């Protein structure tokens, strides 16, 4: 077997699905050289993982791919809501919810919105942009083994096409290698949680007349409860390509081979209520819904992200969104440490922040599956329907981690959503004008720390500029006000002070991932001369520079 000379790279990503590709995109935007390897020969061909929530779309907006993602998703742009019915032709029809964003209220909180883009359409967009940014992404390449020491990770890779082995020395490794993660198992990291919830077989099929049966019910998914054909129907093109999730009982001895084309077609006909529907089965893929979270997200220089770190019930697409947000959290921290403007302790905050979010989100996903009576899941729903899904999508927060001034006992996912500008929460969206160009405050956050101040916050802004020059920390500073001396002009509506919970002479320090790291509600009590040491202390704590 051939062996090649060793390579060296700052970051090695193992896994080229949604989370690994997102990690590559985010690292590429930050100028971090990296190598991604994926054992499969191409991106996903199966239409799954389709729901991209508003926070994920904010991240894609910051990464410059939102427009391309929406273009790839255009065929499903008119699909909204979740329908529950006995069959598509029966009388028992109920919308669990009709609109994702009824009344357009979300525009108050974000410059973007939800997007229904199937994984097989989304992954090529991420791959293309990651490569344009200089990422080295290699498919048909698998991780054979790895070991680490205090200086880095030594990984052996194998080409599945040629059998060639190559050794890569990386400063850090991101394991985005799925729910059965070989990397996690090699590290000996266990998992916690309820475990398996239910099992389905995802069946892709063509049915030309099904669009006539569906009519104008352009749903995201339809849960069909007919005992002769329970399952979930999802459109692929709203015309003749569809996906059906059928319950599967492997614990009872049922195998994937039992799902013959004939059985699947008959099941689909019973589910939709059209006995003579012509059905052409085009593919089948088993999947397992589970609620598990890794006991820890980091082992030395190796980090778990996505399904290797957490498994969630698919209802609500919380798992894929949480994984993409894992990658975003980790990317800026790796860039900061590799760039020398943060201490290595910053990387320890990745698990401190993301693991509690995954635990709380996973519990919400399981409860939502029970509430929707997801086919194959026999859990008893809780009392009342879940409300305020926005609390999960935008309201999650970091009570502990690279933040100062938080309540460590606060829940990582609150019951309701409120954009308050508190440390540990996502920075609120405001429309402002910079040099006459309309932008969101969220557009300011990606490759540096950002200090926002009110119109009377010159002491904070000047202190930030001095600290950036003296210590080499990328730190941009902006005053928000109506005067010519202010860098950002607010648009009419709720003001900066109201949105960020501070006064006209206060300041808010925001991390590159758009989360508030520290806040001063007003000017320093000891006068403007105290602004620099106060801000310096906050920066040191957030970036772990004192460790």
Residue pairs with C-beta under 8 A, 6 or more apart in sequence:
1 163
1 164
1 165
2 162
2 163
2 164
2 165
3 164
3 165
3 166
3 167
4 164
4 165
4 166
4 167
5 166
6 166
6 167
6 168
6 169
7 35
7 166
7 167
7 168
7 169
8 168
8 169
8 170
9 33
9 34
9 35
9 136
9 168
9 169
9 170
9 171
10 32
10 33
10 34
10 170
10 171
10 172
10 334
10 338
11 27
11 32
11 33
11 34
11 35
11 170
11 171
11 172
11 173
11 174
11 334
11 338
12 34
12 35
12 36
12 37
12 153
12 155
12 168
12 170
12 172
12 173
12 174
13 20
13 23
13 24
13 27
13 34
13 35
13 36
13 37
13 173
13 174
13 176
14 20
14 36
14 37
14 143
14 155
14 173
14 174
14 175
14 176
14 177
14 183
15 36
15 38
15 174
15 175
15 176
15 177
15 178
15 306
15 308
16 24
16 36
16 37
16 38
16 40
16 43
16 127
16 137
16 139
17 38
17 43
17 44
17 119
17 123
17 176
17 178
17 306
18 49
18 119
18 122
18 123
18 126
18 306
18 320
18 323
18 324
19 176
19 305
19 306
19 307
19 320
19 323
19 324
19 326
19 327
20 36
20 38
20 174
20 176
20 177
20 305
20 306
20 327
21 36
21 43
21 123
21 126
21 127
21 130
21 137
22 59
22 126
22 323
22 324
22 327
22 328
23 36
23 174
23 176
23 305
23 327
23 330
23 331
24 34
24 36
24 126
24 130
24 135
24 137
25 63
25 65
25 126
25 129
25 130
25 133
25 135
26 59
26 63
26 327
26 328
26 331
26 332
27 34
27 135
27 331
27 334
27 335
28 34
28 129
28 130
28 133
28 134
28 135
29 62
29 63
29 64
29 133
29 446
29 447
30 331
30 332
30 335
30 446
30 447
30 512
31 335
31 447
32 331
32 334
32 335
32 338
33 134
33 136
34 135
34 136
35 136
35 137
35 138
35 168
35 170
36 130
36 135
36 136
36 137
36 138
37 138
37 141
37 142
37 143
37 157
38 137
38 138
38 139
38 140
38 141
39 140
39 141
39 142
39 143
39 160
40 139
40 140
41 139
41 140
41 160
42 139
43 120
43 123
43 124
43 127
44 119
44 120
44 123
45 120
45 283
46 119
46 120
46 202
46 204
46 283
46 285
47 118
47 119
47 120
47 121
47 204
47 234
47 236
47 243
48 118
48 119
48 120
48 202
48 243
48 285
48 287
49 118
49 119
49 122
49 317
49 319
49 320
50 76
50 116
50 117
50 118
50 119
50 220
50 234
50 317
51 114
51 116
51 220
51 316
51 317
51 320
51 321
52 60
52 69
52 114
52 115
52 116
52 117
52 122
52 317
52 320
52 321
53 114
53 317
53 321
53 393
54 106
54 109
54 110
54 112
54 113
54 114
54 390
54 393
54 394
55 321
55 325
55 393
55 394
55 426
56 321
56 324
56 325
57 66
57 69
57 110
57 112
57 113
57 114
57 115
58 110
58 111
58 112
58 442
58 514
59 324
59 325
59 328
60 66
60 69
61 111
61 112
61 442
61 443
62 442
62 443
62 445
62 446
62 514
63 129
63 446
64 129
65 125
65 126
65 129
66 112
68 125
68 128
68 129
69 115
69 117
69 122
69 125
70 77
70 115
70 117
72 117
72 121
72 122
72 124
72 125
73 115
73 116
73 117
73 118
73 121
73 122
75 236
75 237
75 238
76 116
76 117
76 118
76 235
76 238
77 116
78 218
78 238
79 116
79 218
79 219
79 220
79 235
79 238
80 98
80 99
80 100
80 218
80 219
80 220
81 95
81 96
81 97
81 98
81 99
81 100
81 219
81 220
82 95
82 96
82 97
82 219
82 220
82 221
82 222
82 223
82 372
83 93
83 94
83 95
83 96
83 217
83 219
83 221
83 222
83 223
84 93
84 94
84 95
84 96
84 222
84 223
84 225
84 372
84 373
85 92
85 93
85 94
85 222
85 223
85 224
85 225
86 92
86 224
86 225
86 226
86 273
87 224
87 226
87 229
87 270
87 271
87 272
87 273
88 213
88 214
88 217
88 222
88 224
88 233
88 272
88 273
88 274
89 213
89 272
89 273
89 274
90 226
90 273
92 225
96 223
96 371
96 372
96 385
100 113
100 114
100 220
101 113
101 114
106 113
106 114
106 390
107 113
109 390
109 394
109 417
109 419
109 428
109 429
110 394
110 429
110 440
110 442
111 429
111 431
111 440
111 442
111 443
116 220
118 236
119 320
127 137
130 137
131 137
140 159
140 160
140 161
141 157
141 158
141 159
141 160
142 157
142 158
142 160
143 155
143 156
143 157
143 177
143 182
143 183
144 156
144 157
144 158
144 165
145 155
145 156
145 186
146 153
146 154
146 155
146 156
146 173
146 183
146 186
146 302
147 153
147 154
148 154
148 173
148 300
148 301
148 302
152 169
152 170
152 171
152 172
152 301
153 169
153 170
153 171
153 172
153 173
153 301
153 302
154 167
154 168
154 169
155 167
155 168
155 169
155 170
155 173
156 165
156 166
156 167
156 168
157 165
157 166
157 167
157 168
158 164
158 165
158 166
159 166
170 301
171 301
171 338
172 301
172 302
172 303
172 334
172 347
173 183
173 301
173 302
173 303
174 303
174 305
174 327
174 330
175 181
175 183
175 184
175 302
175 303
175 304
175 305
175 308
176 305
176 306
176 307
176 308
176 323
176 327
177 183
177 184
177 308
178 306
178 307
178 308
179 288
179 290
179 292
179 307
179 308
179 311
181 304
181 307
181 308
183 302
183 304
183 308
184 294
184 304
184 308
184 309
187 299
187 302
189 294
189 295
189 296
189 299
189 304
190 294
190 295
191 292
191 293
191 294
191 295
192 292
192 293
192 294
192 295
193 290
193 291
193 292
193 293
193 311
193 359
193 362
194 290
194 291
194 292
194 366
195 290
195 291
195 292
196 288
196 289
196 290
197 289
197 290
197 291
197 313
197 366
197 369
197 377
197 379
198 247
198 289
198 369
198 374
198 375
198 376
198 377
198 378
199 247
199 248
199 249
199 250
199 251
199 286
199 287
199 288
199 289
199 376
200 231
200 232
200 245
200 246
200 247
200 248
200 286
200 287
200 289
200 375
200 376
201 245
201 246
201 248
201 256
201 259
201 264
201 284
201 285
201 286
201 287
202 243
202 244
202 245
202 284
202 285
202 286
202 287
203 243
203 244
203 245
203 246
203 259
203 264
203 268
203 281
203 283
203 284
204 236
204 241
204 242
204 243
204 281
204 282
204 283
204 284
205 241
205 242
205 243
205 244
205 264
205 265
205 268
205 279
205 280
205 281
205 282
206 240
206 241
206 242
206 279
206 280
206 282
207 240
207 242
207 268
207 277
207 278
207 279
207 280
208 239
208 240
208 278
209 274
209 277
209 278
210 240
210 242
210 272
210 274
210 277
211 238
211 239
211 240
213 272
213 273
213 274
213 277
214 235
214 238
218 235
218 238
219 235
220 234
221 232
221 233
221 234
222 232
222 233
222 234
223 231
223 232
223 372
223 373
223 374
223 375
224 230
224 231
224 232
224 233
224 271
224 272
224 375
225 373
225 375
226 270
226 271
226 273
228 270
228 271
229 266
229 267
229 268
229 269
229 270
229 271
229 272
230 246
230 247
230 271
230 375
230 376
231 244
231 245
231 246
231 247
231 267
231 268
231 271
231 375
232 244
232 245
232 374
232 375
233 242
233 243
233 244
233 271
233 272
234 242
234 243
234 244
234 245
235 241
235 242
235 243
236 242
236 243
241 282
244 264
244 267
244 268
244 271
245 375
246 259
246 264
246 267
246 375
247 375
247 376
248 254
248 256
248 259
248 286
248 376
249 376
250 286
256 284
256 286
259 284
261 281
264 279
264 281
264 284
265 279
265 281
268 277
268 279
269 275
269 276
269 277
269 279
287 314
289 311
289 313
289 314
289 369
289 374
289 376
289 377
290 311
290 312
290 313
291 311
291 312
291 313
291 362
291 363
291 365
291 366
292 310
292 311
292 362
293 309
293 310
293 311
293 355
293 358
293 359
293 362
294 304
294 308
294 309
294 310
294 355
296 351
296 355
297 303
297 304
297 305
297 309
297 350
297 351
297 354
297 355
298 304
298 347
298 348
298 350
298 351
303 330
303 347
303 350
303 351
305 323
305 326
305 327
305 330
306 320
306 322
306 323
306 324
306 326
306 327
307 319
307 323
309 323
309 326
309 354
309 355
309 358
310 319
310 322
310 323
310 358
310 359
310 362
311 319
311 362
312 318
312 319
312 322
312 358
312 361
312 362
312 365
312 366
313 319
313 362
313 365
313 366
313 368
313 369
313 374
313 377
314 365
314 369
314 374
315 365
315 368
315 369
315 372
315 374
316 364
316 365
316 368
316 389
316 392
318 361
318 362
318 364
318 365
318 392
319 362
319 365
321 393
322 357
322 358
322 361
325 354
325 357
326 354
326 358
328 513
329 350
329 353
329 354
329 513
330 350
330 354
332 511
332 512
332 513
333 342
333 346
333 347
333 349
333 350
333 402
334 347
335 447
335 512
336 342
336 346
336 512
336 543
337 343
337 344
337 346
337 347
340 472
341 471
341 472
341 473
341 474
341 543
342 543
342 544
342 545
343 543
343 544
343 545
343 546
343 547
344 544
344 547
345 544
345 547
346 402
346 543
346 544
348 544
349 401
349 402
349 544
352 398
352 400
352 401
353 398
353 400
353 401
353 402
356 399
356 400
356 412
357 396
357 398
357 412
357 413
359 412
360 396
360 411
360 412
360 413
361 392
361 396
361 413
364 386
364 392
364 413
366 379
367 381
367 382
367 386
368 386
369 377
369 379
370 377
370 379
370 380
370 381
370 382
371 381
371 382
371 385
371 386
373 381
388 395
388 415
388 416
388 417
390 417
391 413
391 414
391 415
391 416
391 417
392 413
394 417
394 419
394 426
395 413
395 414
395 416
395 417
395 418
395 425
395 426
396 412
396 413
396 426
397 406
397 410
397 412
397 413
397 414
397 422
397 424
397 425
397 426
397 515
398 406
398 412
398 424
398 515
399 406
399 407
399 408
399 409
399 410
399 411
399 412
399 424
400 406
400 408
401 424
402 511
402 517
402 542
402 543
402 544
403 423
403 424
403 515
403 516
403 517
403 518
403 542
404 423
404 517
404 518
404 538
404 541
404 542
405 423
405 518
405 519
406 422
406 423
406 424
410 424
419 425
419 426
419 428
419 429
419 499
420 428
420 501
421 427
421 428
421 499
421 500
421 501
421 502
421 508
421 516
421 519
422 501
422 516
422 519
423 516
423 517
423 518
423 519
424 515
424 516
425 515
425 516
426 514
426 515
426 516
427 441
427 442
427 445
427 500
427 508
427 510
427 514
427 515
427 516
428 441
428 499
428 500
429 440
429 441
429 442
430 440
430 441
430 480
430 490
430 491
430 493
430 494
430 496
430 499
431 438
431 439
431 440
431 490
431 491
431 493
432 438
432 439
432 440
432 441
432 480
432 488
432 489
432 490
432 491
433 439
433 488
433 489
433 491
434 478
434 487
434 488
434 489
438 491
441 452
441 488
442 514
444 450
444 452
444 476
444 478
444 510
445 510
445 511
445 512
445 513
445 514
446 512
447 474
447 512
448 474
448 475
448 476
448 512
449 473
449 474
449 475
449 476
449 509
449 510
449 511
449 512
449 517
449 539
449 542
449 543
450 475
450 476
450 477
450 478
450 509
450 510
450 512
451 460
451 461
451 464
451 475
451 476
451 477
451 478
451 507
451 508
451 509
451 510
451 535
452 477
452 478
452 480
452 488
452 496
452 500
452 507
452 508
452 510
453 460
453 461
453 477
453 478
453 479
453 480
453 505
453 506
453 507
453 508
454 479
454 480
454 481
454 496
454 497
454 502
454 503
454 504
454 505
454 506
454 507
455 479
455 480
455 481
455 482
455 483
455 486
455 504
456 503
456 504
456 505
456 523
457 479
457 504
457 505
457 506
457 507
457 523
458 479
458 528
459 505
459 523
459 524
459 528
459 531
460 477
460 506
460 507
460 520
460 523
460 531
460 535
461 477
461 478
461 479
461 507
462 531
463 531
463 532
463 534
463 535
463 536
464 475
464 476
464 477
464 535
465 475
465 477
466 532
467 473
467 475
467 532
467 535
467 536
467 539
468 474
468 475
468 476
468 477
471 539
473 539
473 543
475 539
478 487
478 488
479 485
479 486
479 487
479 488
480 486
480 487
480 488
480 489
480 490
480 496
481 488
481 489
481 490
482 489
482 490
490 496
497 503
497 504
497 506
500 506
500 508
500 516
500 519
501 519
501 521
502 508
502 519
502 520
502 521
502 522
503 521
503 522
505 522
505 523
506 519
506 520
506 521
506 522
506 523
507 519
507 520
507 535
508 516
508 518
508 519
508 520
509 516
509 517
509 518
509 519
509 535
509 538
509 539
509 542
510 516
510 517
511 517
511 542
517 538
517 542
518 538
518 541
518 542
520 534
523 531
524 530
524 531
524 534
539 545
540 546
